[in-house]
Amino acid sequence: MRTRSLGFFSVVLLLLTPWAGADGQARMESPFESARAAQVADSILRLMTLEEKVGQLNQLPGSGTQTGPRVPQGGEALVRSGRIGSFLGIFGADYTRELQRIASQESRLRIPLLFGLDVIHGFRTIFPVPLAQAASFDSARVEMSARDAAVEATAHGVTWTFAPMVDIARDPRWGRIVEGAGEDPYLGGVMAAAQVRGFQHGAGALGLGSSDALLATVKHFAGYGGAEGGRDYNTVELSERTLWETYLPPYEAGVKAGAATVMASFNDIGGTPAHSSDWLLRDVLRSRWGFRGLVISDWGGISELIPHGVAANRGEAAALGIRAGVDIDMSDAVYADSLAALVRSGRVPQPLVDSAVRHVLILKYALGLFSDPYRFSDAARERRYTLAPEHVAAARMAARESIVLLKNDNRTLPLRRDLRTIALIGPLADDGAAVLGGWAAEGKPGEAVSVAAGIRAALGPSVRIISVRGSPVDTADTTGFALARRAVSEADAVVLVIGERADMSGEASSRASIELPGSQRDLALAVIRAARQSTSGAKPVVAVLMNGRALAIPELAEEAPAILETWFLGSQHGNAVADVLFGAYNPGGKLPVTFPRATGQIPIYYNHRNTGRPADSANHYTSKYLDLPWTPQFPFGYGLSYTTFAYSNLRLSSSSIRAGEPVTVSVDVRNSGDRAGDEVVQLYLRDSVASVEEPIKSLRGARRVTLQPGEMRTVVFKLEPAAMSLYDRQMRRVIEPGIFNVYAGTNSSDLITAKLQVTGSVFVLAPSTPRFR
Ligand code: BGC
């Protein structure tokens, strides 16, 4: 006990002075730059035994019971003996308080615990799934949603969320596309940063220390969304260039926004699994980007180095993990089992372990847990903020903004409110679980509003609603079609709710085919045709899609008069859909992913390269298919409105700049219709002739604006030098002189253009990227 009697009390004084200052106040210094935080961490480190150090790197999962989640058997003893530093999946003010009590009163060094949870799009009030939030193109809204989620989660003792997931996905077969912002690196970066700021209560990790700030985790580092064939956990094969240009920017944006933690990804890239990649976790993350926070493994990711075939046993896997820079081992106790022995035998240098522990202690200090281990475990706040009315109202706003109007022939939408009878058809129409989407934390289907409930609430009891499932979600049963047709014949309008259940996207939920599952396509066509051929005249039919990925819906796109993409919108799904169906809200979301015409077009994304033989219908020997058009069903950035917008007068502050200078781009956007509405004004750029082949266009700005009928707004974007840069053949980040095409418009296809001349010599923004190894 020498360490305790000599050193312990000298650090107590240090610890008791809170880092946090007044609760909720932003600090001037990030915990990662704080000399004080480092001093505290070092003084604790000096007191720790090797086993206690390894304990801080050990994170174990809890499991659910009837009274909420509990630590695994023996978990409390581990806390007492300092053999565990954090749990995942544990929450609840009273229970986390009790665990903190054990840690801070009954363990030798009194180090408090961290509690991690996947708070992905809400805790109890569920917001739209991340892909849907990206469709809002509204980073302020996304930040607010993350903030509300953090307020609810922290009140339940949670200190750490494993979000945002920022993996770029160009393959909608991959189920986890639902957890990210889609296909575009710029949008991905904007959404990553917004969520980090929201969870952590501000940029630069300066909000950490307020009792409603959650540690954010940028995941899954890196390239997880590139899984071959869209099959989850699969190998990723990317060129270094594509990795840097397309996949890495959102992680970097999250890190630059101050994310406290980063999670390694399950996949390998070109043969090196991320959990053993010191190139990724040290050269790129720490040296190139200056990350000072903590790296956590994904669930079991370190021991999976064995099936990956780069470690023969758990000991080797642990050594690879800690050497690569994985600080905390999530869930499989491989560090707990092997790390101390590896250090004692000299196979792992002690300073590697110390550095990992330092990262953990700095975060615990930054959260203010040393001065008050109970600050996140507050039953009064738990009652106050769980499903708080202001969160529910915000969830409805976020949900409305995420809806994308894909088609609206003859102004089918909005539907009249004075309908007498509505046929509500489809297997998802009254599904309170599906609306929540995957990773719904503590979200409860019983507290969520299905489409049926939303329509009923909007129209009141005087409207008759005939509800018919029509078909199951994913089996080939057609026996319900007859009832569906009969419902059509009795109704004035038809709302068809089809798509995927929540568990058909997300982790381990890839689909080989992205068409509508089961017999739903046939159900939809039967209903649409019945409505068209109705003896009392054609009836309006609206297809309401619910899904966690881009779908291929060629027949629906052809035949349905109106289509709404509603993803999974969370607790307020049904209310938001009803707001849009009956015109209380004019939809303005845009697709964050390209919608293919068929699975066989994958990968299809807007920012592709031109090739030497770009598709040309007049020339056989160009890049296309014999049996499908080369164009998508709906392009990236696409989405309609109940009004229309006209673009004009795209102009630059200067048509010629020197490489390395910024330029301002302005465009006039006018609401040319007769209703107020939101438009997402999009700005794209291409360096038309460069030393390397650049994408045909790349999103460089997007702004969601609300315009009254007839109103014109000049939308101004500042293009910083970085927006004009590319990786040259030495992988330097440079701006090359020449002509740039500037595009502005309503989606990635319908654009007006201007030219920008960049003069001078090549301007180097950043030296060559660290060599891939
Ligand atoms: C997922 C992570 C998640 C973790 C903890 C893993 O299976 O890949 O995204 O954060 O589980 O639940």
Boltz pocket constraint, residues with backbone or C-beta under 6 A from the ligand:
constraints:
  - pocket:
      binder: B
      contacts: [[A, 88], [A, 118], [A, 162], [A, 219], [A, 298], [A, 299], [A, 507]]
      max_distance: 6.0
